[in-house]
Amino acid sequence: MFTFPKNLGEKYLPFYYLASLGSGGLSVSFFMYLMFMIPHPKTPLATFEYVLEALMQGSLLSFVTALSLVGIAFFAFLHFKLLIWNIREYKGFKKTQAFEQLKKSNAEISLMAIPLTFAMTINVLFVLGAVFIPGLWSIVEYLFPFALLGFVVVGFYALKIFSEYFTRIIVDGSFDFVKNNNLSQMIAIFAFSMISVGFAAPGAMSHDKLVAAIGLFFAIFFAMISISLAMVKIVLGVKSMLKLGVAKEASVSLWIMIPILTLLGIAFIRMTFGFMHGFEHTEPSSSWMFLLTSAIISLQIMFGVIGYLVMKKIGYFQDYIDGEERASSSYALICPGVAFFVFGMFFISIGLVKTGIIEQFSIGYFILLLPFVYIQYKTITTMFKLNRKLLRA
C-alpha cells in the first residue's frame, strides 16, 4: 500500500472523498455474497454465526465466504484510511483561497460528498459488526437507536451544506448554467439517498415499533427530498448538455443515477419489509418485489448504456482512466459499478429467486450472476488504477 500525498492545500478537492466512498461501497458489495448466498433463517442478514457455519462446510460456498470476508476487511480498511486522509486534507483546504472560491461557485455542491461518505461509514461499520463480532445480533436492538442518531447527525450536516448552497444561488441568482452541462449537481441527491437507505435499515429490521417508525419516517423524508430534487437537477443538467454538449471531465456524472437508483430501490425494499413485518405482520407481495427490482435494474441499464456510449465517444476512459488526464471526480466511476452489482444481487435474489422465477445456485442463477460479478471485477481494477494515478505520493 503506497503512501498518500500530504498537504495538498489548494490542489485538494472534496471529490477525493469519493475514493473513500468507493472503497466502502466495495466492502459492502462483498457482503452481498454472504447476505444472499448464506441461509440465515433467524436474522434478516448473514451474521457471524451463519458466516462461520458456511465457512466450515468445506464447499464452494466456503470458498466464496472466505473470499468475501477478505474483500470486506480489505476495502473497509482502505475506506477508513482514505477517510482519515480526506478529513486531514480537507481541514487544510478550508484555509485556502480555493475553498472560498469553491463556496461561490456551482462546485460548492461537491461538499455533499462529505456527508455522503460519512453515511457510507456507518453502513461499513454495520457490516463489519455483523460478520466479525460474535453474538452482536443479540443486542442489536440496543444498537439501532445509536445508528439512528448517527444518521440524524449526518442528515443534519447534509441538509446544512445543501441549504446554504441552495439559498445562495436562489438569493443571488448566481447559478452558472454554462458550467452545468453535466449531472454533477446530482451528488446532493446521491447523499440524501444514502441517508434514506441508512434510516430504512432499522426501520425494516427493528422489532421495537417506535424505533422502526422513526427509521421509516426519516427514510421517507430523505427519499422524498431525493426524488423531488432529482426532478429539478436532472432536467437542468440535461437541458445544458443538449445546448452545450457534455463537459468531458464531468461526463462521468452521467452514471450518477445508477447509485441513486440502487439506494432508493433498496430503501423502498426495506420500507416495504418494515411496513409489512412491523405494522401489518404479513409478507411483501412477490409481484411487487419483481416489479420494483425489474423497474430499477431497467433504468440502471438505460443510464449505463447511454453514459458509456457518450464517455466512449468523447474519449473519457482513454484520457482520464488510461491516459495522462487527472481529475478527482474520476472516482465517481466506482460508485456506479458498486451500485449496479449490489442491486443486481437484489434483483436476482429478491426479484427472481424469492419469487420462484429461478432456483438459487442453478445454472440460470450463475449465468445471470456472471455479468454483475464482471462489473464488480472491473470496478475493483479501476479503483486500483485510479489510486495509483491520483493518490500516489
C-alpha positions as CSV (number, residue, x, y, z in Angstrom):
1,M,0.0,0.0,0.0
2,F,1.6,3.3,-1.1
3,T,1.7,6.5,0.9
4,F,-0.9,9.1,0.2
5,P,0.2,12.7,-0.7
6,K,0.1,15.2,2.2
7,N,-0.7,18.9,2.4
8,L,-2.3,19.3,-1.0
9,G,-3.7,22.7,0.0
10,E,-5.4,24.3,-3.0
11,K,-4.9,21.2,-5.1
12,Y,-7.3,19.3,-2.9
13,L,-11.0,18.9,-3.9
14,P,-13.9,17.4,-1.9
15,F,-14.4,14.9,-4.7
16,Y,-11.5,13.0,-3.2
17,Y,-14.0,11.8,-0.6
18,L,-15.4,9.6,-3.4
19,A,-12.2,7.5,-3.1
20,S,-13.2,6.6,0.5
21,L,-16.8,6.2,-0.6
22,G,-15.9,3.8,-3.4
23,S,-13.8,1.7,-1.1
24,G,-16.6,1.5,1.5
25,G,-19.0,0.6,-1.3
26,L,-16.7,-2.2,-2.4
27,S,-16.6,-3.6,1.1
28,V,-20.4,-3.7,1.3
29,S,-20.5,-5.3,-2.2
30,F,-18.6,-8.3,-0.9
31,F,-21.1,-8.6,1.9
32,M,-23.8,-9.2,-0.7
33,Y,-22.5,-12.7,-1.4
34,L,-22.9,-13.6,2.3
35,M,-26.3,-11.8,2.5
36,F,-27.9,-13.7,-0.4
37,M,-26.0,-17.0,-0.6
38,I,-25.8,-18.0,3.1
39,P,-29.1,-19.1,4.7
40,H,-29.9,-17.0,7.8
41,P,-33.4,-18.0,8.9
42,K,-33.4,-16.3,12.3
43,T,-31.9,-13.0,11.3
44,P,-32.6,-10.5,8.4
45,L,-29.0,-10.7,7.3
46,A,-26.0,-13.0,7.5
47,T,-24.4,-12.7,10.9
48,F,-21.1,-14.1,12.4
49,E,-22.7,-17.4,13.4
50,Y,-24.1,-18.2,10.0
51,V,-21.0,-17.0,8.2
52,L,-18.8,-19.2,10.4
53,E,-21.1,-22.2,9.7
54,A,-20.8,-21.6,6.0
55,L,-17.0,-21.2,6.3
56,M,-16.6,-24.6,7.9
57,Q,-18.6,-26.6,5.3
58,G,-15.6,-27.2,3.0
59,S,-17.7,-26.4,-0.1
60,L,-17.7,-23.9,-2.9
61,L,-19.8,-21.7,-0.6
62,S,-17.0,-21.8,1.9
63,F,-14.5,-20.5,-0.7
64,V,-16.9,-17.7,-1.7
65,T,-17.4,-16.9,2.0
66,A,-13.7,-16.7,2.7
67,L,-13.0,-14.5,-0.3
68,S,-15.9,-12.3,0.6
69,L,-14.6,-11.8,4.2
70,V,-11.2,-10.8,2.8
71,G,-12.9,-8.4,0.4
72,I,-15.0,-6.9,3.2
73,A,-12.0,-6.4,5.5
74,F,-9.5,-5.1,2.9
75,F,-11.8,-2.5,1.4
76,A,-13.1,-1.5,4.8
77,F,-9.5,-0.8,5.9
78,L,-8.9,1.2,2.7
79,H,-12.2,3.1,3.3
80,F,-11.1,4.2,6.8
81,K,-7.6,5.0,5.7
82,L,-8.9,7.2,2.9
83,L,-11.5,8.8,5.2
84,I,-8.8,9.9,7.7
85,W,-6.6,11.2,4.8
86,N,-9.6,13.2,3.4
87,I,-10.5,14.7,6.8
88,R,-6.9,15.9,7.3
89,E,-6.6,17.3,3.8
90,Y,-10.0,18.9,3.9
91,K,-9.0,20.8,7.1
92,G,-6.1,22.3,5.2
93,F,-8.1,23.0,2.1
94,K,-10.6,25.1,4.1
95,K,-7.9,27.6,5.0
96,T,-7.1,28.3,1.3
97,Q,-8.4,30.9,-1.2
98,A,-9.5,28.0,-3.4
99,F,-12.1,26.9,-0.8
100,E,-13.5,30.5,-0.7
101,Q,-13.8,30.4,-4.5
102,L,-15.5,27.0,-4.4
103,K,-18.1,28.3,-1.9
104,K,-19.1,31.0,-4.5
105,S,-19.5,28.6,-7.5
106,N,-21.5,25.7,-8.7
107,A,-18.8,23.5,-7.3
108,E,-19.9,24.2,-3.8
109,I,-22.3,21.2,-4.3
110,S,-19.2,18.9,-4.2
111,L,-19.2,19.4,-0.4
112,M,-22.1,17.0,-0.3
113,A,-19.5,14.2,-1.0
114,I,-18.6,14.6,2.7
115,P,-21.9,13.6,4.4
116,L,-22.3,11.0,1.6
117,T,-19.1,9.3,2.7
118,F,-19.9,9.6,6.4
119,A,-23.2,7.8,5.7
120,M,-21.3,5.0,4.0
121,T,-19.0,4.8,7.0
122,I,-22.0,3.9,9.2
123,N,-23.0,1.2,6.7
124,V,-19.5,-0.2,6.7
125,L,-19.4,-0.4,10.5
126,F,-22.8,-2.2,10.4
127,V,-21.4,-4.8,8.0
128,L,-18.2,-5.3,10.0
129,G,-20.1,-5.7,13.2
130,A,-22.5,-8.2,11.7
131,V,-19.9,-10.6,10.2
132,F,-16.9,-10.3,12.5
133,I,-18.4,-9.8,16.0
134,P,-19.9,-13.0,17.6
135,G,-23.3,-12.5,19.2
136,L,-23.7,-8.9,18.1
137,W,-27.2,-9.5,16.8
138,S,-28.4,-10.5,20.2
139,I,-28.0,-6.9,21.3
140,V,-28.8,-5.2,18.0
141,E,-32.0,-3.6,19.4
142,Y,-29.8,-1.6,21.7
143,L,-27.6,-0.5,18.7
144,F,-30.4,0.6,16.4
145,P,-31.0,3.9,18.3
146,F,-27.3,4.8,18.0
147,A,-27.5,4.0,14.3
148,L,-30.5,6.3,14.0
149,L,-28.6,9.0,16.0
150,G,-25.6,8.7,13.6
151,F,-27.8,9.1,10.5
152,V,-29.6,12.1,12.2
153,V,-26.2,13.8,12.6
154,V,-25.1,13.0,9.0
155,G,-28.5,14.0,7.7
156,F,-28.4,17.4,9.5
157,Y,-24.9,18.0,8.2
158,A,-26.1,17.2,4.6
159,L,-29.1,19.5,4.9
160,K,-26.9,22.3,6.3
161,I,-24.5,22.1,3.4
162,F,-27.2,21.9,0.8
163,S,-29.5,24.6,2.3
164,E,-26.6,27.1,2.4
165,Y,-25.7,26.4,-1.2
166,F,-29.3,26.4,-2.5
167,T,-30.2,29.5,-0.6
168,R,-27.2,31.3,-2.0
169,I,-27.9,30.5,-5.6
170,I,-31.6,31.4,-5.2
171,V,-31.0,34.7,-3.5
172,D,-28.0,35.8,-5.7
173,G,-29.1,34.1,-8.9
174,S,-25.5,33.0,-9.2
175,F,-26.1,29.5,-10.6
176,D,-23.8,29.1,-13.7
177,F,-25.9,27.3,-16.4
178,V,-23.0,27.3,-18.8
179,K,-21.0,25.1,-16.4
180,N,-23.9,22.9,-15.6
181,N,-23.6,20.7,-18.8
182,N,-23.3,17.5,-16.7
183,L,-25.0,15.8,-13.8
184,S,-22.5,16.6,-11.0
185,Q,-25.3,18.6,-9.2
186,M,-26.9,15.2,-8.6
187,I,-24.4,14.4,-5.9
188,A,-26.7,16.1,-3.4
189,I,-29.5,13.6,-4.4
190,F,-26.9,10.8,-4.1
191,A,-26.1,11.9,-0.5
192,F,-29.8,12.2,0.6
193,S,-30.5,8.8,-1.0
194,M,-27.6,7.2,1.0
195,I,-29.0,8.7,4.2
196,S,-32.5,7.5,3.4
197,V,-31.4,3.9,2.9
198,G,-29.4,4.1,6.2
199,F,-32.6,5.1,8.1
200,A,-34.5,2.3,6.3
201,A,-32.3,-0.4,7.9
202,P,-33.5,-0.1,11.5
203,G,-37.0,0.7,10.0
204,A,-37.0,-2.7,8.4
205,M,-35.2,-4.8,11.0
206,S,-36.1,-3.4,14.4
207,H,-38.8,-5.2,16.4
208,D,-39.3,-2.1,18.5
209,K,-42.3,-0.3,16.8
210,L,-41.1,3.2,17.8
211,V,-37.5,2.7,16.6
212,A,-38.9,1.2,13.3
213,A,-41.3,4.1,12.9
214,I,-38.6,6.7,13.4
215,G,-36.4,4.9,10.9
216,L,-39.1,4.6,8.3
217,F,-40.2,8.2,8.7
218,F,-36.7,9.6,8.1
219,A,-36.2,7.1,5.3
220,I,-39.3,8.5,3.6
221,F,-38.3,12.1,4.5
222,F,-34.9,11.9,2.8
223,A,-36.2,9.7,-0.1
224,M,-38.8,12.4,-0.9
225,I,-36.1,15.1,-0.8
226,S,-34.0,13.0,-3.2
227,I,-36.9,12.4,-5.7
228,S,-38.1,16.0,-5.7
229,L,-34.6,17.4,-6.2
230,A,-33.8,14.8,-8.8
231,M,-36.7,16.0,-10.9
232,V,-35.2,19.6,-10.9
233,K,-31.5,18.8,-11.2
234,I,-31.7,16.2,-14.0
235,V,-33.8,18.5,-16.1
236,L,-31.5,21.4,-15.7
237,G,-28.4,19.2,-16.4
238,V,-29.8,17.6,-19.5
239,K,-31.0,21.0,-20.8
240,S,-27.5,22.4,-20.5
241,M,-26.0,19.3,-22.1
242,L,-28.4,19.4,-25.0
243,K,-27.5,23.0,-25.6
244,L,-23.7,23.0,-24.9
245,G,-22.7,19.3,-25.1
246,V,-21.4,17.4,-22.1
247,A,-18.4,18.6,-20.2
248,K,-15.7,16.0,-20.8
249,E,-14.2,16.0,-17.3
250,A,-17.6,15.8,-15.6
251,S,-19.1,13.3,-18.1
252,V,-18.7,10.5,-15.5
253,S,-21.7,12.2,-13.8
254,L,-23.9,10.6,-16.4
255,W,-23.7,7.4,-14.4
256,I,-24.7,9.0,-11.1
257,M,-28.3,7.9,-11.5
258,I,-27.1,4.3,-11.2
259,P,-26.1,4.5,-7.5
260,I,-29.1,6.8,-6.7
261,L,-31.5,4.2,-8.2
262,T,-29.8,1.5,-6.2
263,L,-30.1,3.4,-2.9
264,L,-33.7,4.4,-3.4
265,G,-34.5,0.9,-4.6
266,I,-33.1,-0.7,-1.5
267,A,-34.7,2.0,0.6
268,F,-38.1,1.1,-0.8
269,I,-37.5,-2.6,-0.4
270,R,-36.5,-2.1,3.2
271,M,-39.5,0.2,3.8
272,T,-41.8,-2.5,2.3
273,F,-40.5,-5.1,4.6
274,G,-40.6,-2.7,7.5
275,F,-44.3,-1.9,6.9
276,M,-45.2,-5.5,6.3
277,H,-43.4,-7.0,9.2
278,G,-43.7,-4.2,11.7
279,F,-47.2,-3.0,11.1
280,E,-49.2,-5.5,9.1
281,H,-47.4,-8.7,10.1
282,T,-47.5,-10.1,6.5
283,E,-45.1,-10.9,3.8
284,P,-44.5,-8.4,1.0
285,S,-46.1,-9.3,-2.4
286,S,-43.8,-11.3,-4.7
287,S,-45.2,-9.5,-7.7
288,W,-44.3,-6.1,-6.1
289,M,-40.8,-7.2,-5.5
290,F,-40.4,-8.4,-9.1
291,L,-41.9,-5.2,-10.4
292,L,-39.8,-2.9,-8.2
293,T,-36.5,-4.6,-8.8
294,S,-37.1,-5.0,-12.6
295,A,-38.0,-1.3,-12.9
296,I,-34.8,-0.2,-11.1
297,I,-32.5,-2.5,-13.0
298,S,-34.1,-1.4,-16.3
299,L,-33.4,2.3,-15.6
300,Q,-29.9,1.5,-14.5
301,I,-29.2,-0.3,-17.7
302,M,-30.6,2.6,-19.7
303,F,-28.4,5.2,-17.9
304,G,-25.4,2.8,-18.0
305,V,-25.6,2.3,-21.8
306,I,-26.1,6.0,-22.6
307,G,-23.4,7.1,-20.2
308,Y,-20.9,4.5,-21.6
309,L,-21.6,5.5,-25.2
310,V,-21.1,9.2,-24.5
311,M,-17.9,8.7,-22.5
312,K,-16.5,6.3,-25.1
313,K,-17.2,8.7,-27.9
314,I,-15.6,11.7,-26.2
315,G,-12.6,9.6,-25.1
316,Y,-13.1,9.9,-21.3
317,F,-11.8,6.4,-20.5
318,Q,-8.9,6.8,-22.8
319,D,-7.8,10.1,-21.3
320,Y,-8.9,10.1,-17.6
321,I,-8.5,6.4,-16.8
322,D,-5.8,5.1,-19.1
323,G,-4.2,8.4,-20.2
324,E,-2.5,11.3,-18.5
325,E,-5.5,13.5,-17.6
326,R,-6.2,13.7,-13.9
327,A,-9.4,14.5,-12.1
328,S,-10.6,13.6,-8.6
329,S,-14.1,13.4,-10.0
330,S,-13.0,10.2,-11.8
331,Y,-13.6,8.4,-8.5
332,A,-17.3,8.8,-9.4
333,L,-16.8,5.8,-11.7
334,I,-16.5,3.5,-8.7
335,C,-20.0,4.2,-7.3
336,P,-22.0,3.1,-10.4
337,G,-20.0,-0.1,-10.7
338,V,-20.6,-1.0,-7.0
339,A,-24.3,0.1,-7.2
340,F,-25.1,-1.9,-10.3
341,F,-23.5,-5.1,-8.7
342,V,-25.3,-4.6,-5.4
343,F,-28.7,-4.0,-6.9
344,G,-28.0,-6.9,-9.3
345,M,-27.8,-9.1,-6.3
346,F,-31.1,-7.8,-5.0
347,F,-32.7,-8.3,-8.4
348,I,-31.6,-11.9,-8.7
349,S,-32.2,-12.9,-5.1
350,I,-35.4,-10.9,-4.2
351,G,-36.8,-10.3,-7.7
352,L,-36.2,-13.7,-9.2
353,V,-35.2,-16.3,-6.6
354,K,-37.6,-15.3,-3.9
355,T,-40.5,-15.1,-6.4
356,G,-39.7,-18.6,-7.6
357,I,-38.8,-17.5,-11.2
358,I,-35.4,-19.1,-11.0
359,E,-33.8,-21.6,-8.5
360,Q,-30.9,-20.4,-6.4
361,F,-27.5,-22.0,-7.4
362,S,-29.0,-23.3,-10.6
363,I,-27.2,-22.9,-14.0
364,G,-29.5,-20.0,-14.8
365,Y,-28.7,-18.4,-11.5
366,F,-25.0,-18.3,-12.2
367,I,-25.5,-17.2,-15.8
368,L,-27.4,-14.2,-14.5
369,L,-24.9,-13.5,-11.8
370,L,-21.9,-13.6,-14.1
371,P,-22.3,-10.1,-15.7
372,F,-22.7,-8.5,-12.3
373,V,-19.6,-10.2,-11.0
374,Y,-17.7,-9.0,-14.0
375,I,-18.8,-5.4,-13.3
376,Q,-17.6,-5.8,-9.7
377,Y,-14.2,-7.0,-11.0
378,K,-13.9,-4.1,-13.5
379,T,-14.8,-1.7,-10.7
380,I,-12.1,-3.0,-8.4
381,T,-9.4,-2.9,-11.1
382,T,-10.5,0.7,-12.0
383,M,-10.3,1.6,-8.3
384,F,-6.7,0.4,-8.1
385,K,-5.8,2.2,-11.3
386,L,-7.2,5.5,-10.0
387,N,-5.5,5.1,-6.7
388,R,-2.1,4.6,-8.4
389,K,-2.7,7.6,-10.6
390,L,-4.3,10.1,-8.2
391,L,-3.2,9.1,-4.7
392,R,0.4,8.1,-5.0
393,A,2.6,10.5,-3.0
